[in-house]
Amino acid sequence: MCHQSVSLAARVLESAGICTVIVGAAMDIVNHCGVPRFLYNDMPLGNPLGKPLDHSMQRQTLHQALDLVDVATGPVVARTEFHWSLDDAWRANFMRIDLGDGPGKP
């Protein structure tokens, strides 16, 4: 789901007294919407809790998000310690459609 949509829904829920925590990678959008609790996970979009099938990473991210409910006394942006890879090379190719030998590729 879109970071902006989730952030706006969180604001409505918070105004009704329901606690929320947003976990995502689009910090600029979430900060602009002004949510009270945001856990930033520097992963490619679509992977908010971590790498696919890395259950340990996903569980730790979820626990960190839930901990924000207990410890946050005001608006907070926290960060996970996880990285998608050893370097940032994945960023240059993320969401590129001109790579590979698939159908329609040279």
N, C-alpha and C positions, 0 to 999 in steps of 0.2 A: 504494500500500500504506500501511497505517496507520503513523504515526510510532512508536507504541508497539511494534508488532510488529517493525518494522525495528530499532528500538533494542535490543530484547531479543535478537533474532537476532544483532546485532552483538556484544553482550556474550558470547554463547556462542562465536561465531567467534573473538573476541579471546582468550578463555580457551584456545582450541585453537591459538593462535599465528598466526592469520590476521588481517592488518591490515584495518581497516574505516574508512570515512569516511561519515558520515551527512550528506546534503544535504537540507534541508527548511525549513519555515516555522514549525513548532510547537515553538518553543524551550522552552516550559514542560514539555512532555511529554518531549522528548529529554533535557533537563537532569535531570529527575526519574529517568529510567532510568539515567543515568550512563554515557554512551558516552565513549570516549576522544578521538574527533575528530568535531566537528560543524561543518559549514559552514551558517550561517544565511543564507537567501536570503528576504528580505521580499517574497514574492510570494503571490498567492492559492493556496490548497491545490490540488494537482494540477499545479502549474507549478514543480517544484523547481529546474529548471535555468534557468528564465527564461521569457520570452514565447514563445508559439508562433511558429514560423518565424523567430525571431530567432537565426539560427545563430551569429552572432558572440557574442551574450550567452551562449548555451548553451555554446559552446566555452570561453569565458573562465571560466565557472562551473565547468565540468568540470576545467579546468587548475588552478584555485584549489583545488579539492577534492583533486586528486592531489598538489599541492604540500604539503598538510598531512601526507601520509605521510612526506615527506622532512624537514620542518622541526619537526614536533611532537615534543617530547621528553617530554611529559606530557599530561594531559588538556587539551584546548584547544577553545574556541568561537571560530570566526572568522566574519566577516561579509563578504558580497559588497557591492559598491558600487552595485548596481543598484536601480532603483525601477520599479514597475509603471507609474506615471504621474507627471506633474509634481506632483500633490498626492495627498492621502490620501482623496479622495472615493470611490474605488472600495470602500473598506472598508465604508461605510454600505450599499452595495447588494450586496455579495458574498453569493452564495447565496440571494438573495431570490427567491421564486417568484411573488410577486404583481405583478410588473412586466411590461409589454409587452402586445401585442395578439394573442397566440397563442391557440390553442384554449382555450376556457373562460374567456377574459379579457374583461372588459367593454370 
